[in-house]
Amino acid sequence: MRLGTVIGRITLTIKEPVYTGGRLLIVQPFSREQFAGAPAVPLAKGSSLVVYDELGAGDGCIVGFTEGAEATQPFAGPAPVDAYVACIVNQINYEPPRHT
Amino acid sequence: MLLARIDGTIVATACHPSMAGHRNVICQPLDAQGREEGTPVLAVDPLGAGLHQRVILSTDGSATRELVGDPKTPLRNLIIGIVDN
């Protein structure tokens, strides 16, 4: 699971039936600096991804998302989903050792 | 399996039902020399590892599904050992 910031949302009219009930968010994965409290930059180095969300995360929320095969586990059958919001994060306690 | 260091924890109220009651920690992957490698990831910690302790991180989803007892859990990363030496 990785952390990311919700930066947008995607609306689909015609879609796979498995997508019904959730929504698709655009999520920018956290850099190490952001774990330490740095604000999200408008244009990050890494690419953003589309994440399926059933919890109702809004713009600017920090979410934990899983990728790969585990992202499809919550669905009843095979689903074309690459990333899935597993939790909406309230608080991050990040304290890396100072000497490194 | 990866060598990693515990760099913190997260608190999440709204989460997949299978995550309730499980501790989630921020793990910084380390290379063979103990240097930081890549961005931190989150993992389920059934062992109660302390801050800055080195741990072994498994990325096997089936082991995690067995641990949380829910075949539908989206969780994958799991701490399977605390490194002494």
N, CA and C atoms of all chains as a GROMACS GRO file, in nm:
protein
  555
    1MET      N    1   0.084  -0.120   0.000
    1MET     CA    2   0.000   0.000   0.000
    1MET      C    3   0.088   0.125   0.000
    2ARG      N    4   0.049   0.223  -0.079
    2ARG     CA    5   0.122   0.350  -0.082
    2ARG      C    6   0.028   0.462  -0.043
    3LEU      N    7   0.084   0.577  -0.011
    3LEU     CA    8   0.002   0.693   0.021
    3LEU      C    9  -0.001   0.787  -0.098
    4GLY      N   10  -0.110   0.862  -0.111
    4GLY     CA   11  -0.120   0.960  -0.219
    4GLY      C   12  -0.223   1.065  -0.186
    5THR      N   13  -0.218   1.174  -0.260
    5THR     CA   14  -0.314   1.284  -0.243
    5THR      C   15  -0.414   1.281  -0.358
    6VAL      N   16  -0.542   1.294  -0.325
    6VAL     CA   17  -0.646   1.299  -0.428
    6VAL      C   18  -0.639   1.436  -0.496
    7ILE      N   19  -0.621   1.437  -0.629
    7ILE     CA   20  -0.611   1.566  -0.698
    7ILE      C   21  -0.722   1.582  -0.801
    8GLY      N   22  -0.809   1.484  -0.814
    8GLY     CA   23  -0.917   1.500  -0.912
    8GLY      C   24  -1.006   1.378  -0.917
    9ARG      N   25  -1.107   1.387  -1.002
    9ARG     CA   26  -1.205   1.280  -1.010
    9ARG      C   27  -1.242   1.257  -1.156
   10ILE      N   28  -1.279   1.135  -1.190
   10ILE     CA   29  -1.316   1.103  -1.328
   10ILE      C   30  -1.460   1.055  -1.328
   11THR      N   31  -1.538   1.106  -1.422
   11THR     CA   32  -1.677   1.062  -1.436
   11THR      C   33  -1.692   0.982  -1.565
   12LEU      N   34  -1.755   0.868  -1.554
   12LEU     CA   35  -1.777   0.783  -1.671
   12LEU      C   36  -1.927   0.764  -1.691
   13THR      N   37  -1.971   0.772  -1.816
   13THR     CA   38  -2.111   0.744  -1.845
   13THR      C   39  -2.126   0.597  -1.884
   14ILE      N   40  -2.045   0.556  -1.980
   14ILE     CA   41  -2.048   0.416  -2.020
   14ILE      C   42  -1.928   0.348  -1.954
   15LYS      N   43  -1.955   0.242  -1.878
   15LYS     CA   44  -1.846   0.182  -1.802
   15LYS      C   45  -1.871   0.034  -1.780
   16GLU      N   46  -1.767  -0.033  -1.735
   16GLU     CA   47  -1.779  -0.173  -1.695
   16GLU      C   48  -1.879  -0.184  -1.580
   17PRO      N   49  -1.965  -0.285  -1.579
   17PRO     CA   50  -2.062  -0.297  -1.468
   17PRO      C   51  -1.996  -0.303  -1.329
   18VAL      N   52  -1.873  -0.354  -1.320
   18VAL     CA   53  -1.810  -0.365  -1.187
   18VAL      C   54  -1.779  -0.229  -1.127
   19TYR      N   55  -1.774  -0.125  -1.209
   19TYR     CA   56  -1.742   0.008  -1.157
   19TYR      C   57  -1.861   0.073  -1.087
   20THR      N   58  -1.979   0.014  -1.099
   20THR     CA   59  -2.099   0.074  -1.039
   20THR      C   60  -2.087   0.074  -0.886
   21GLY      N   61  -2.117   0.187  -0.826
   21GLY     CA   62  -2.113   0.195  -0.680
   21GLY      C   63  -1.993   0.267  -0.627
   22GLY      N   64  -1.889   0.276  -0.704
   22GLY     CA   65  -1.770   0.349  -0.659
   22GLY      C   66  -1.741   0.463  -0.753
   23ARG      N   67  -1.628   0.527  -0.736
   23ARG     CA   68  -1.588   0.630  -0.830
   23ARG      C   69  -1.439   0.624  -0.854
   24LEU      N   70  -1.398   0.697  -0.954
   24LEU     CA   71  -1.257   0.694  -0.992
   24LEU      C   72  -1.191   0.826  -0.954
   25LEU      N   73  -1.082   0.817  -0.883
   25LEU     CA   74  -1.009   0.935  -0.839
   25LEU      C   75  -0.874   0.940  -0.907
   26ILE      N   76  -0.823   1.062  -0.926
   26ILE     CA   77  -0.685   1.078  -0.972
   26ILE      C   78  -0.601   1.103  -0.848
   27VAL      N   79  -0.502   1.020  -0.828
   27VAL     CA   80  -0.421   1.025  -0.706
   27VAL      C   81  -0.275   1.046  -0.742
   28GLN      N   82  -0.214   1.141  -0.672
   28GLN     CA   83  -0.071   1.166  -0.690
   28GLN      C   84   0.005   1.098  -0.577
   29PRO      N   85   0.087   0.997  -0.607
   29PRO     CA   86   0.158   0.926  -0.500
   29PRO      C   87   0.250   1.019  -0.422
   30PHE      N   88   0.264   0.990  -0.293
   30PHE     CA   89   0.350   1.069  -0.203
   30PHE      C   90   0.497   1.051  -0.238
   31SER      N   91   0.570   1.161  -0.231
   31SER     CA   92   0.716   1.152  -0.234
   31SER      C   93   0.763   1.142  -0.089
   32ARG      N   94   0.890   1.112  -0.069
   32ARG     CA   95   0.939   1.099   0.069
   32ARG      C   96   0.928   1.232   0.144
   33GLU      N   97   0.948   1.344   0.072
   33GLU     CA   98   0.938   1.476   0.135
   33GLU      C   99   0.797   1.501   0.187
   34GLN      N  100   0.697   1.451   0.114
   34GLN     CA  101   0.559   1.474   0.157
   34GLN      C  102   0.525   1.397   0.283
   35PHE      N  103   0.589   1.281   0.304
   35PHE     CA  104   0.568   1.209   0.430
   35PHE      C  105   0.609   1.300   0.546
   36ALA      N  106   0.716   1.377   0.526
   36ALA     CA  107   0.767   1.464   0.632
   36ALA      C  108   0.688   1.593   0.642
   37GLY      N  109   0.586   1.612   0.561
   37GLY     CA  110   0.500   1.728   0.577
   37GLY      C  111   0.508   1.830   0.466
   38ALA      N  112   0.592   1.807   0.363
   38ALA     CA  113   0.601   1.902   0.252
   38ALA      C  114   0.468   1.904   0.176
   39PRO      N  115   0.423   2.020   0.129
   39PRO     CA  116   0.296   2.025   0.058
   39PRO      C  117   0.306   1.959  -0.078
   40ALA      N  118   0.192   1.913  -0.130
   40ALA     CA  119   0.190   1.852  -0.263
   40ALA      C  120   0.220   1.959  -0.367
   41VAL      N  121   0.306   1.927  -0.462
   41VAL     CA  122   0.339   2.024  -0.567
   41VAL      C  123   0.243   2.004  -0.684
   42PRO      N  124   0.208   2.114  -0.755
   42PRO     CA  125   0.111   2.101  -0.864
   42PRO      C  126   0.156   2.002  -0.972
   43LEU      N  127   0.284   2.004  -1.004
   43LEU     CA  128   0.334   1.912  -1.107
   43LEU      C  129   0.440   1.824  -1.045
   44ALA      N  130   0.401   1.705  -1.003
   44ALA     CA  131   0.496   1.616  -0.938
   44ALA      C  132   0.580   1.544  -1.042
   45LYS      N  133   0.694   1.489  -0.996
   45LYS     CA  134   0.784   1.417  -1.088
   45LYS      C  135   0.721   1.287  -1.135
   46GLY      N  136   0.671   1.209  -1.041
   46GLY     CA  137   0.612   1.080  -1.079
   46GLY      C  138   0.476   1.098  -1.143
   47SER      N  139   0.425   0.993  -1.208
   47SER     CA  140   0.296   1.006  -1.273
   47SER      C  141   0.183   0.980  -1.174
   48SER      N  142   0.070   1.044  -1.197
   48SER     CA  143  -0.048   1.021  -1.115
   48SER      C  144  -0.122   0.899  -1.166
   49LEU      N  145  -0.203   0.837  -1.080
   49LEU     CA  146  -0.280   0.724  -1.129
   49LEU      C  147  -0.427   0.735  -1.096
   50VAL      N  148  -0.505   0.653  -1.167
   50VAL     CA  149  -0.648   0.650  -1.146
   50VAL      C  150  -0.678   0.537  -1.049
   51VAL      N  151  -0.748   0.569  -0.941
   51VAL     CA  152  -0.771   0.474  -0.833
   51VAL      C  153  -0.920   0.459  -0.810
   52TYR      N  154  -0.967   0.337  -0.796
   52TYR     CA  155  -1.108   0.310  -0.768
   52TYR      C  156  -1.134   0.332  -0.620
   53ASP      N  157  -1.244   0.403  -0.588
   53ASP     CA  158  -1.271   0.441  -0.449
   53ASP      C  159  -1.415   0.410  -0.411
   54GLU      N  160  -1.430   0.339  -0.300
   54GLU     CA  161  -1.565   0.310  -0.248
   54GLU      C  162  -1.590   0.382  -0.116
   55LEU      N  163  -1.490   0.453  -0.064
   55LEU     CA  164  -1.501   0.513   0.069
   55LEU      C  165  -1.548   0.657   0.063
   56GLY      N  166  -1.534   0.722  -0.051
   56GLY     CA  167  -1.580   0.860  -0.064
   56GLY      C  168  -1.475   0.963  -0.032
   57ALA      N  169  -1.352   0.944  -0.076
   57ALA     CA  170  -1.246   1.041  -0.052
   57ALA      C  171  -1.267   1.163  -0.141
   58GLY      N  172  -1.248   1.282  -0.085
   58GLY     CA  173  -1.266   1.405  -0.162
   58GLY      C  174  -1.134   1.463  -0.207
   59ASP      N  175  -1.142   1.573  -0.281
   59ASP     CA  176  -1.023   1.642  -0.329
   59ASP      C  177  -0.934   1.682  -0.212
   60GLY      N  178  -0.805   1.657  -0.223
   60GLY     CA  179  -0.711   1.696  -0.119
   60GLY      C  180  -0.694   1.593  -0.009
   61CYS      N  181  -0.779   1.490  -0.007
   61CYS     CA  182  -0.767   1.384   0.094
   61CYS      C  183  -0.639   1.304   0.072
   62ILE      N  184  -0.584   1.255   0.181
   62ILE     CA  185  -0.471   1.162   0.170
   62ILE      C  186  -0.527   1.021   0.182
   63VAL      N  187  -0.497   0.938   0.086
   63VAL     CA  188  -0.552   0.802   0.086
   63VAL      C  189  -0.438   0.700   0.080
   64GLY      N  190  -0.467   0.581   0.134
   64GLY     CA  191  -0.377   0.467   0.117
   64GLY      C  192  -0.436   0.381   0.007
   65PHE      N  193  -0.357   0.349  -0.095
   65PHE     CA  194  -0.411   0.269  -0.205
   65PHE      C  195  -0.322   0.150  -0.233
   66THR      N  196  -0.385   0.040  -0.274
   66THR     CA  197  -0.310  -0.080  -0.312
   66THR      C  198  -0.311  -0.092  -0.463
   67GLU      N  199  -0.209  -0.157  -0.515
   67GLU     CA  200  -0.197  -0.176  -0.660
   67GLU      C  201  -0.179  -0.324  -0.691
   68GLY      N  202  -0.201  -0.356  -0.816
   68GLY     CA  203  -0.176  -0.494  -0.861
   68GLY      C  204  -0.293  -0.585  -0.832
   69ALA      N  205  -0.264  -0.713  -0.817
   69ALA     CA  206  -0.368  -0.814  -0.800
   69ALA      C  207  -0.456  -0.786  -0.679
   70GLU      N  208  -0.397  -0.733  -0.572
   70GLU     CA  209  -0.473  -0.709  -0.450
   70GLU      C  210  -0.581  -0.602  -0.470
   71ALA      N  211  -0.561  -0.513  -0.568
   71ALA     CA  212  -0.661  -0.409  -0.593
   71ALA      C  213  -0.793  -0.469  -0.641
   72THR      N  214  -0.789  -0.589  -0.699
   72THR     CA  215  -0.912  -0.650  -0.749
   72THR      C  216  -0.975  -0.746  -0.647
   73GLN      N  217  -0.907  -0.771  -0.536
   73GLN     CA  218  -0.959  -0.866  -0.437
   73GLN      C  219  -1.096  -0.827  -0.380
   74PRO      N  220  -1.121  -0.697  -0.353
   74PRO     CA  221  -1.252  -0.664  -0.293
   74PRO      C  222  -1.370  -0.687  -0.386
   75PHE      N  223  -1.346  -0.710  -0.514
   75PHE     CA  224  -1.457  -0.728  -0.608
   75PHE      C  225  -1.502  -0.874  -0.612
   76ALA      N  226  -1.630  -0.892  -0.649
   76ALA     CA  227  -1.686  -1.027  -0.649
   76ALA      C  228  -1.623  -1.114  -0.757
   77GLY      N  229  -1.595  -1.056  -0.872
   77GLY     CA  230  -1.536  -1.134  -0.981
   77GLY      C  231  -1.415  -1.064  -1.037
   78PRO      N  232  -1.370  -1.105  -1.154
   78PRO     CA  233  -1.257  -1.035  -1.216
   78PRO      C  234  -1.295  -0.890  -1.247
   79ALA      N  235  -1.206  -0.798  -1.217
   79ALA     CA  236  -1.235  -0.656  -1.238
   79ALA      C  237  -1.113  -0.589  -1.302
   80PRO      N  238  -1.136  -0.502  -1.400
   80PRO     CA  239  -1.023  -0.432  -1.462
   80PRO      C  240  -0.979  -0.313  -1.378
   81VAL      N  241  -0.930  -0.338  -1.259
   81VAL     CA  242  -0.891  -0.232  -1.166
   81VAL      C  243  -0.744  -0.250  -1.130
   82ASP      N  244  -0.667  -0.142  -1.143
   82ASP     CA  245  -0.524  -0.146  -1.112
   82ASP      C  246  -0.492  -0.097  -0.973
   83ALA      N  247  -0.576  -0.007  -0.921
   83ALA     CA  248  -0.546   0.052  -0.790
   83ALA      C  249  -0.677   0.076  -0.717
   84TYR      N  250  -0.673   0.060  -0.585
   84TYR     CA  251  -0.796   0.061  -0.504
   84TYR      C  252  -0.768   0.136  -0.374
   85VAL      N  253  -0.860   0.228  -0.338
   85VAL     CA  254  -0.843   0.303  -0.214
   85VAL      C  255  -0.880   0.213  -0.096
   86ALA      N  256  -0.783   0.183  -0.011
   86ALA     CA  257  -0.807   0.095   0.102
   86ALA      C  258  -0.842   0.175   0.227
   87CYS      N  259  -0.792   0.298   0.239
   87CYS     CA  260  -0.823   0.378   0.357
   87CYS      C  261  -0.806   0.526   0.329
   88ILE      N  262  -0.879   0.607   0.405
   88ILE     CA  263  -0.861   0.752   0.403
   88ILE      C  264  -0.784   0.788   0.529
   89VAL      N  265  -0.669   0.850   0.511
   89VAL     CA  266  -0.577   0.870   0.623
   89VAL      C  267  -0.613   0.997   0.698
   90ASN      N  268  -0.628   0.986   0.831
   90ASN     CA  269  -0.655   1.102   0.916
   90ASN      C  270  -0.526   1.168   0.962
   91GLN      N  271  -0.429   1.084   0.996
   91GLN     CA  272  -0.309   1.138   1.060
   91GLN      C  273  -0.189   1.053   1.019
   92ILE      N  274  -0.077   1.122   0.994
   92ILE     CA  275   0.048   1.053   0.962
   92ILE      C  276   0.150   1.087   1.070
   93ASN      N  277   0.203   0.985   1.135
   93ASN     CA  278   0.311   1.008   1.232
   93ASN      C  279   0.439   0.958   1.165
   94TYR      N  280   0.516   1.049   1.110
   94TYR     CA  281   0.636   1.009   1.034
   94TYR      C  282   0.758   1.068   1.102
   95GLU      N  283   0.848   0.982   1.150
   95GLU     CA  284   0.968   1.027   1.220
   95GLU      C  285   1.088   0.945   1.175
   96PRO      N  286   1.148   0.981   1.061
   96PRO     CA  287   1.268   0.907   1.021
   96PRO      C  288   1.385   0.941   1.114
   97PRO      N  289   1.483   0.852   1.127
   97PRO     CA  290   1.598   0.885   1.212
   97PRO      C  291   1.670   1.008   1.159
   98ARG      N  292   1.727   1.090   1.247
   98ARG     CA  293   1.783   1.219   1.204
   98ARG      C  294   1.916   1.204   1.131
   99HIS      N  295   1.998   1.105   1.168
   99HIS     CA  296   2.135   1.099   1.116
   99HIS      C  297   2.141   1.055   0.971
  100THR      N  298   2.036   0.996   0.913
  100THR     CA  299   2.046   0.952   0.773
  100THR      C  300   1.975   1.050   0.681
  101MET      N  301   1.044  -1.049  -0.034
  101MET     CA  302   1.073  -1.000   0.101
  101MET      C  303   1.174  -0.886   0.092
  102LEU      N  304   1.153  -0.785   0.172
  102LEU     CA  305   1.238  -0.667   0.170
  102LEU      C  306   1.284  -0.636   0.312
  103LEU      N  307   1.403  -0.577   0.321
  103LEU     CA  308   1.448  -0.522   0.448
  103LEU      C  309   1.395  -0.380   0.457
  104ALA      N  310   1.339  -0.344   0.572
  104ALA     CA  311   1.281  -0.210   0.584
  104ALA      C  312   1.297  -0.159   0.726
  105ARG      N  313   1.273  -0.030   0.742
  105ARG     CA  314   1.281   0.032   0.876
  105ARG      C  315   1.148   0.099   0.906
  106ILE      N  316   1.101   0.085   1.029
  106ILE     CA  317   0.975   0.148   1.068
  106ILE      C  318   1.000   0.298   1.088
  107ASP      N  319   0.932   0.380   1.010
  107ASP     CA  320   0.951   0.524   1.020
  107ASP      C  321   0.827   0.596   1.072
  108GLY      N  322   0.724   0.523   1.110
  108GLY     CA  323   0.606   0.591   1.163
  108GLY      C  324   0.482   0.506   1.150
  109THR      N  325   0.370   0.569   1.183
  109THR     CA  326   0.242   0.499   1.176
  109THR      C  327   0.140   0.590   1.108
  110ILE      N  328   0.028   0.532   1.066
  110ILE     CA  329  -0.081   0.615   1.016
  110ILE      C  330  -0.207   0.585   1.095
  111VAL      N  331  -0.296   0.682   1.097
  111VAL     CA  332  -0.428   0.664   1.158
  111VAL      C  333  -0.532   0.684   1.048
  112ALA      N  334  -0.620   0.587   1.031
  112ALA     CA  335  -0.724   0.596   0.928
  112ALA      C  336  -0.855   0.547   0.987
  113THR      N  337  -0.956   0.634   0.985
  113THR     CA  338  -1.086   0.594   1.037
  113THR      C  339  -1.169   0.526   0.929
  114ALA      N  340  -1.178   0.589   0.812
  114ALA     CA  341  -1.252   0.529   0.701
  114ALA      C  342  -1.159   0.434   0.628
  115CYS      N  343  -1.185   0.305   0.638
  115CYS     CA  344  -1.098   0.210   0.572
  115CYS      C  345  -1.178   0.087   0.533
  116HIS      N  346  -1.117   0.002   0.451
  116HIS     CA  347  -1.179  -0.124   0.414
  116HIS      C  348  -1.207  -0.204   0.542
  117PRO      N  349  -1.324  -0.270   0.554
  117PRO     CA  350  -1.359  -0.338   0.680
  117PRO      C  351  -1.251  -0.434   0.730
  118SER      N  352  -1.175  -0.493   0.638
  118SER     CA  353  -1.073  -0.590   0.680
  118SER      C  354  -0.957  -0.524   0.753
  119MET      N  355  -0.943  -0.391   0.743
  119MET     CA  356  -0.829  -0.324   0.806
  119MET      C  357  -0.855  -0.288   0.952
  120ALA      N  358  -0.981  -0.297   0.993
  120ALA     CA  359  -1.015  -0.257   1.130
  120ALA      C  360  -0.941  -0.344   1.231
  121GLY      N  361  -0.878  -0.281   1.327
  121GLY     CA  362  -0.809  -0.355   1.433
  121GLY      C  363  -0.667  -0.394   1.400
  122HIS      N  364  -0.621  -0.360   1.280
  122HIS     CA  365  -0.483  -0.395   1.244
  122HIS      C  366  -0.397  -0.269   1.242
  123ARG      N  367  -0.277  -0.282   1.296
  123ARG     CA  368  -0.186  -0.168   1.302
  123ARG      C  369  -0.120  -0.150   1.166
  124ASN      N  370  -0.119  -0.027   1.119
  124ASN     CA  371  -0.055   0.003   0.992
  124ASN      C  372   0.066   0.092   1.015
  125VAL      N  373   0.180   0.053   0.963
  125VAL     CA  374   0.303   0.129   0.986
  125VAL      C  375   0.362   0.176   0.854
  126ILE      N  376   0.441   0.284   0.862
  126ILE     CA  377   0.513   0.334   0.746
  126ILE      C  378   0.650   0.268   0.745
  127CYS      N  379   0.683   0.197   0.637
  127CYS     CA  380   0.810   0.125   0.627
  127CYS      C  381   0.896   0.189   0.520
  128GLN      N  382   1.020   0.218   0.556
  128GLN     CA  383   1.116   0.269   0.458
  128GLN      C  384   1.202   0.152   0.410
  129PRO      N  385   1.188   0.110   0.284
  129PRO     CA  386   1.273   0.001   0.235
  129PRO      C  387   1.422   0.039   0.240
  130LEU      N  388   1.506  -0.058   0.275
  130LEU     CA  389   1.651  -0.037   0.285
  130LEU      C  390   1.723  -0.130   0.189
  131ASP      N  391   1.842  -0.089   0.143
  131ASP     CA  392   1.921  -0.179   0.058
  131ASP      C  393   2.012  -0.264   0.147
  132ALA      N  394   2.098  -0.346   0.085
  132ALA     CA  395   2.180  -0.440   0.161
  132ALA      C  396   2.275  -0.369   0.256
  133GLN      N  397   2.312  -0.244   0.224
  133GLN     CA  398   2.402  -0.167   0.310
  133GLN      C  399   2.326  -0.088   0.416
  134GLY      N  400   2.196  -0.099   0.417
  134GLY     CA  401   2.116  -0.028   0.516
  134GLY      C  402   2.080   0.113   0.476
  135ARG      N  403   2.106   0.147   0.348
  135ARG     CA  404   2.069   0.282   0.302
  135ARG      C  405   1.924   0.283   0.256
  136GLU      N  406   1.862   0.400   0.266
  136GLU     CA  407   1.721   0.413   0.225
  136GLU      C  408   1.708   0.395   0.075
  137GLU      N  409   1.606   0.324   0.035
  137GLU     CA  410   1.589   0.294  -0.106
  137GLU      C  411   1.441   0.313  -0.143
  138GLY      N  412   1.412   0.414  -0.223
  138GLY     CA  413   1.275   0.436  -0.266
  138GLY      C  414   1.190   0.508  -0.163
  139THR      N  415   1.063   0.525  -0.196
  139THR     CA  416   0.972   0.596  -0.106
  139THR      C  417   0.910   0.497  -0.007
  140PRO      N  418   0.870   0.547   0.110
  140PRO     CA  419   0.812   0.458   0.212
  140PRO      C  420   0.681   0.394   0.165
  141VAL      N  421   0.652   0.277   0.217
  141VAL     CA  422   0.526   0.207   0.188
  141VAL      C  423   0.457   0.175   0.320
  142LEU      N  424   0.330   0.139   0.311
  142LEU     CA  425   0.255   0.102   0.430
  142LEU      C  426   0.246  -0.049   0.441
  143ALA      N  427   0.246  -0.100   0.564
  143ALA     CA  428   0.236  -0.244   0.583
  143ALA      C  429   0.157  -0.273   0.711
  144VAL      N  430   0.092  -0.389   0.713
  144VAL     CA  431   0.024  -0.435   0.833
  144VAL      C  432   0.130  -0.493   0.928
  145ASP      N  433   0.119  -0.457   1.055
  145ASP     CA  434   0.220  -0.500   1.152
  145ASP      C  435   0.155  -0.580   1.264
  146PRO      N  436   0.152  -0.714   1.253
  146PRO     CA  437   0.094  -0.793   1.361
  146PRO      C  438   0.191  -0.814   1.477
  147LEU      N  439   0.319  -0.776   1.460
  147LEU     CA  440   0.421  -0.807   1.560
  147LEU      C  441   0.443  -0.694   1.659
  148GLY      N  442   0.397  -0.574   1.626
  148GLY     CA  443   0.419  -0.461   1.716
  148GLY      C  444   0.561  -0.409   1.712
  149ALA      N  445   0.616  -0.390   1.595
  149ALA     CA  446   0.753  -0.339   1.582
  149ALA      C  447   0.759  -0.194   1.627
  150GLY      N  448   0.874  -0.156   1.686
  150GLY     CA  449   0.890  -0.020   1.738
  150GLY      C  450   0.946   0.074   1.633
  151LEU      N  451   0.944   0.203   1.666
  151LEU     CA  452   0.995   0.305   1.574
  151LEU      C  453   1.144   0.282   1.549
  152HIS      N  454   1.185   0.289   1.424
  152HIS     CA  455   1.323   0.275   1.376
  152HIS      C  456   1.376   0.132   1.386
  153GLN      N  457   1.294   0.038   1.423
  153GLN     CA  458   1.338  -0.101   1.422
  153GLN      C  459   1.344  -0.149   1.278
  154ARG      N  460   1.439  -0.237   1.250
  154ARG     CA  461   1.446  -0.295   1.116
  154ARG      C  462   1.360  -0.420   1.112
  155VAL      N  463   1.288  -0.435   1.001
  155VAL     CA  464   1.193  -0.546   0.989
  155VAL      C  465   1.207  -0.612   0.853
  156ILE      N  466   1.149  -0.730   0.841
  156ILE     CA  467   1.138  -0.797   0.712
  156ILE      C  468   0.995  -0.779   0.665
  157LEU      N  469   0.984  -0.730   0.543
  157LEU     CA  470   0.854  -0.694   0.487
  157LEU      C  471   0.822  -0.794   0.376
  158SER      N  472   0.708  -0.859   0.387
  158SER     CA  473   0.666  -0.952   0.282
  158SER      C  474   0.563  -0.882   0.194
  159THR      N  475   0.571  -0.905   0.063
  159THR     CA  476   0.472  -0.846  -0.027
  159THR      C  477   0.381  -0.955  -0.083
  160ASP      N  478   0.359  -1.058  -0.002
  160ASP     CA  479   0.275  -1.171  -0.044
  160ASP      C  480   0.130  -1.147   0.001
  161GLY      N  481   0.044  -1.123  -0.096
  161GLY     CA  482  -0.096  -1.093  -0.063
  161GLY      C  483  -0.169  -1.207   0.004
  162SER      N  484  -0.138  -1.332  -0.032
  162SER     CA  485  -0.215  -1.444   0.024
  162SER      C  486  -0.186  -1.461   0.173
  163ALA      N  487  -0.063  -1.434   0.215
  163ALA     CA  488  -0.031  -1.442   0.358
  163ALA      C  489  -0.107  -1.336   0.435
  164THR      N  490  -0.119  -1.217   0.377
  164THR     CA  491  -0.191  -1.108   0.443
  164THR      C  492  -0.340  -1.139   0.451
  165ARG      N  493  -0.394  -1.196   0.343
  165ARG     CA  494  -0.537  -1.233   0.344
  165ARG      C  495  -0.565  -1.334   0.454
  166GLU      N  496  -0.471  -1.427   0.473
  166GLU     CA  497  -0.488  -1.527   0.578
  166GLU      C  498  -0.481  -1.462   0.716
  167LEU      N  499  -0.389  -1.367   0.732
  167LEU     CA  500  -0.372  -1.302   0.862
  167LEU      C  501  -0.496  -1.223   0.901
  168VAL      N  502  -0.548  -1.142   0.809
  168VAL     CA  503  -0.664  -1.060   0.846
  168VAL      C  504  -0.793  -1.140   0.839
  169GLY      N  505  -0.788  -1.261   0.782
  169GLY     CA  506  -0.904  -1.348   0.781
  169GLY      C  507  -1.014  -1.302   0.688
  170ASP      N  508  -0.977  -1.232   0.582
  170ASP     CA  509  -1.076  -1.184   0.486
  170ASP      C  510  -1.020  -1.203   0.345
  171PRO      N  511  -1.080  -1.293   0.265
  171PRO     CA  512  -1.026  -1.315   0.130
  171PRO      C  513  -1.042  -1.194   0.038
  172LYS      N  514  -1.122  -1.097   0.081
  172LYS     CA  515  -1.147  -0.980  -0.004
  172LYS      C  516  -1.064  -0.858   0.037
  173THR      N  517  -0.968  -0.876   0.123
  173THR     CA  518  -0.891  -0.759   0.168
  173THR      C  519  -0.799  -0.708   0.057
  174PRO      N  520  -0.786  -0.576   0.042
  174PRO     CA  521  -0.692  -0.523  -0.057
  174PRO      C  522  -0.549  -0.514  -0.005
  175LEU      N  523  -0.525  -0.555   0.119
  175LEU     CA  524  -0.392  -0.539   0.179
  175LEU      C  525  -0.294  -0.640   0.121
  176ARG      N  526  -0.168  -0.600   0.112
  176ARG     CA  527  -0.066  -0.690   0.060
  176ARG      C  528   0.059  -0.693   0.147
  177ASN      N  529   0.111  -0.578   0.187
  177ASN     CA  530   0.238  -0.575   0.260
  177ASN      C  531   0.217  -0.618   0.405
  178LEU      N  532   0.309  -0.702   0.453
  178LEU     CA  533   0.295  -0.759   0.586
  178LEU      C  534   0.433  -0.768   0.650
  179ILE      N  535   0.441  -0.730   0.777
  179ILE     CA  536   0.568  -0.744   0.848
  179ILE      C  537   0.575  -0.882   0.907
  180ILE      N  538   0.677  -0.959   0.867
  180ILE     CA  539   0.683  -1.098   0.910
  180ILE      C  540   0.796  -1.124   1.008
  181GLY      N  541   0.881  -1.024   1.034
  181GLY     CA  542   0.988  -1.046   1.130
  181GLY      C  543   1.055  -0.916   1.170
  182ILE      N  544   1.108  -0.915   1.293
  182ILE     CA  545   1.185  -0.799   1.340
  182ILE      C  546   1.332  -0.841   1.342
  183VAL      N  547   1.417  -0.762   1.278
  183VAL     CA  548   1.558  -0.798   1.262
  183VAL      C  549   1.634  -0.764   1.389
  184ASP      N  550   1.708  -0.863   1.444
  184ASP     CA  551   1.790  -0.838   1.562
  184ASP      C  552   1.927  -0.788   1.520
  185ASN      N  553   1.981  -0.848   1.419
  185ASN     CA  554   2.122  -0.833   1.391
  185ASN      C  555   2.150  -0.836   1.243
   0.00000   0.00000   0.00000
